[in-house]
Amino acid sequence: MELLQTTLFLGVTLGLVYALVGAGFVVIYRTSGYVSFAQGDIATVGLFVGYFAYEAGLPYWWTVPLVIVTCAVLAGLIGRFVVIPLERFGALSAVLATIGVGLSIQGVEALTVGTTARAFPSPGTEILFRIGPVGMSTADVVTVGVCVLLFIALGLFFKVTKIGMAMRAANDNPLAANHVGLSSTNLKLLSWVIAGVLAGVTGLAVAPIYALYPGAVNLLLVYGFATIVLGGFESIVGALIAGIVLGVLGNLVAAYLNPNLVTFAVYLVVLLVLLFRPNGLLGRRPLVRV
Amino acid sequence: MTSASPEETVSREASLDKDPGRFFRRLFTSAETGRGSLLWSRHVTLAIAAIIVLVVGFSASSSIRYGLIYSTVLAILILGNNAVQVTLGEINLGSVAFLAFGAYVVLNFANAGIPPWIAVLLGIVLTAIVGFLLAIPTSRLTGLATALVTFALSYSIRDLAIFFTPLTGGDAGSFLKGGLDFFGMSGTGSEPGMLIVAVLAMIVAGLGHIWLLHRKPGRVALTVGEAPTAARVFGTPNMWVKLGVWTWAGALGGLAGGIYAYSVGFITAYSWSIMLAIFVFVGGLIGGTRSVVGAWIGGILVGGMPIWLTNVVPPTASTLVFGIILLVAVLAGGKGIAQFAERYGVRLFARVRGKR
């Protein structure tokens, strides 16, 4: 019973991180209609900047905004000057551009800082409180708290604010959006910046666990992809639910079957869901005028 | 026009005299689509590419030769990927799964005493069956969903290989006994015999690919990919066509896996990196998805170049080179080197004949 409780609880915590990765994809997909394979590499750049600042004596809590701002700025630059201009060749070209950017970032990191794994600082490993058999460390509490707050903020942003709704309109009907005076380029740029922020937060959550090296955060890409496929490409709430489902499922498989079957289980679940709900759990079926 | 018989060559010459505008339009269309009038030149370029690879491979060091063998293995894998992408319009990032399965089938059968060529044949057949089975659910997906699901499949292969350690050797790996001997020449590692085997396999796969793409199966598959509703209206069994394309991709993956197994001689779960799936996909795009020689060029870029450039570019920086090449390829319109060369070859031909 203790194992089950621990598995479920840690699964939810991990699932929130997966959901965050998925949310980063959703934000760009909502505005541009494709996903970015460079999310993990953007996070890694921010983490390296934060790591070296921390090594130079900057307190941990100051490295947090530094990492997030670095990721946001870098994502904005990549979006504005590389990927958005290449959209004119189609969504596939834009996706390829994100792969190209990601590979380039990994290469530059490998050349400049090397491939050695580094231990990234954590907000704290001491147990703050216990829920049943599960001890919650400072890092766990911060991760859960930040994820929940970010999801509430994202949900409100897309539901309530004009900019949030405009971002969706820019992808749904770019021509009409342009006619009513919306700048699709600026809205897409904003989506890249938000995705950069999410990448930075995700990186901060996982770097203390995975250690830091070029491409480290890419390990989460597959879970992020699975999250949006499962939850629906455009749904923030879907990403949240799917992330938690995948986190719990992964932990259950690892605890009761075999840790080496986790990724295959994720593949099977995503495939099964898509067969019966091609638009994901909470995805919208595209409306076609006939 | 889909064949290159002497009669048709004559009729093509006649049409050049009668209606040069139409003749060159057909050539340009063929360069754009990867099908049609340029069939003869595609056979010739495939033969030239094979000769170049063999000549360079025989005259160069074993490191260069190994790079060429590995490039050819990836080129065969790229051909399978390209079949899915060109005809069905879907992105397959699961090629590593086919490569791994083919390699492990050959490893197990060959180590159990089955003759090497039979083991490779079994690898092709069984991987084709796996391709067919995986395609049953996968071919119901479209667009980004296909790409992401196949990405997840590739990602899980390493873990699966570790899970099935008794069959695969897991992390520690397994040695493959024997070699694919070719008329007395040793077909293992970077031996010349291995290069001949790899090149022959590529020629067979390439000819099959060209034949399928230019004949009825290719036409039907293209229709299913580009206009599925229209295909259904005309009675095409879309699902079976998709399954057929995925099965072909699986068979090519099995062939690539078999040759890979004999060329490396030692297989470990760490061979199946998700980056390999991305590189195979990238190689196909850079080389040109509609061209067999393009697949070979792509294979050389993503397979051989990192090996050969280790003295010039640190291995850790190879991703930077790929990233920049990919970005340049996207900037150039994303149609690949082979298609670019065909288009400009036709343009040059038209200019030389003064018929434009």
Boltz contact constraints between the chains, C-beta under 6 A:
constraints:
  - contact:
      token1: [A, 86]
      token2: [B, 330]
      max_distance: 6.0
  - contact:
      token1: [A, 89]
      token2: [B, 334]
      max_distance: 6.0
  - contact:
      token1: [A, 93]
      token2: [B, 330]
      max_distance: 6.0
  - contact:
      token1: [A, 93]
      token2: [B, 334]
      max_distance: 6.0
  - contact:
      token1: [A, 96]
      token2: [B, 330]
      max_distance: 6.0
  - contact:
      token1: [A, 97]
      token2: [B, 330]
      max_distance: 6.0
  - contact:
      token1: [A, 100]
      token2: [B, 323]
      max_distance: 6.0
  - contact:
      token1: [A, 100]
      token2: [B, 326]
      max_distance: 6.0
  - contact:
      token1: [A, 100]
      token2: [B, 327]
      max_distance: 6.0
  - contact:
      token1: [A, 103]
      token2: [B, 319]
      max_distance: 6.0
  - contact:
      token1: [A, 103]
      token2: [B, 322]
      max_distance: 6.0
  - contact:
      token1: [A, 103]
      token2: [B, 323]
      max_distance: 6.0
  - contact:
      token1: [A, 104]
      token2: [B, 320]
      max_distance: 6.0
  - contact:
      token1: [A, 104]
      token2: [B, 323]
      max_distance: 6.0
  - contact:
      token1: [A, 106]
      token2: [B, 319]
      max_distance: 6.0
  - contact:
      token1: [A, 107]
      token2: [B, 317]
      max_distance: 6.0
  - contact:
      token1: [A, 107]
      token2: [B, 319]
      max_distance: 6.0
  - contact:
      token1: [A, 107]
      token2: [B, 320]
      max_distance: 6.0
  - contact:
      token1: [A, 107]
      token2: [B, 323]
      max_distance: 6.0
  - contact:
      token1: [A, 108]
      token2: [B, 320]
      max_distance: 6.0
  - contact:
      token1: [A, 110]
      token2: [B, 316]
      max_distance: 6.0
  - contact:
      token1: [A, 110]
      token2: [B, 317]
      max_distance: 6.0
  - contact:
      token1: [A, 111]
      token2: [B, 317]
      max_distance: 6.0
  - contact:
      token1: [A, 115]
      token2: [B, 316]
      max_distance: 6.0
  - contact:
      token1: [A, 222]
      token2: [B, 152]
      max_distance: 6.0
  - contact:
      token1: [A, 222]
      token2: [B, 155]
      max_distance: 6.0
  - contact:
      token1: [A, 225]
      token2: [B, 148]
      max_distance: 6.0
  - contact:
      token1: [A, 226]
      token2: [B, 152]
      max_distance: 6.0
  - contact:
      token1: [A, 229]
      token2: [B, 145]
      max_distance: 6.0
  - contact:
      token1: [A, 229]
      token2: [B, 148]
      max_distance: 6.0
  - contact:
      token1: [A, 258]
      token2: [B, 163]
      max_distance: 6.0
  - contact:
      token1: [A, 260]
      token2: [B, 159]
      max_distance: 6.0
  - contact:
      token1: [A, 260]
      token2: [B, 162]
      max_distance: 6.0
  - contact:
      token1: [A, 260]
      token2: [B, 163]
      max_distance: 6.0
  - contact:
      token1: [A, 261]
      token2: [B, 163]
      max_distance: 6.0
  - contact:
      token1: [A, 263]
      token2: [B, 155]
      max_distance: 6.0
  - contact:
      token1: [A, 263]
      token2: [B, 156]
      max_distance: 6.0
  - contact:
      token1: [A, 263]
      token2: [B, 159]
      max_distance: 6.0
  - contact:
      token1: [A, 264]
      token2: [B, 156]
      max_distance: 6.0
  - contact:
      token1: [A, 264]
      token2: [B, 160]
      max_distance: 6.0
  - contact:
      token1: [A, 267]
      token2: [B, 152]
      max_distance: 6.0
  - contact:
      token1: [A, 267]
      token2: [B, 153]
      max_distance: 6.0
  - contact:
      token1: [A, 267]
      token2: [B, 156]
      max_distance: 6.0
  - contact:
      token1: [A, 270]
      token2: [B, 149]
      max_distance: 6.0
  - contact:
      token1: [A, 270]
      token2: [B, 152]
      max_distance: 6.0
  - contact:
      token1: [A, 271]
      token2: [B, 137]
      max_distance: 6.0
  - contact:
      token1: [A, 271]
      token2: [B, 149]
      max_distance: 6.0
  - contact:
      token1: [A, 274]
      token2: [B, 141]
      max_distance: 6.0
  - contact:
      token1: [A, 274]
      token2: [B, 145]
      max_distance: 6.0
  - contact:
      token1: [A, 275]
      token2: [B, 137]
      max_distance: 6.0
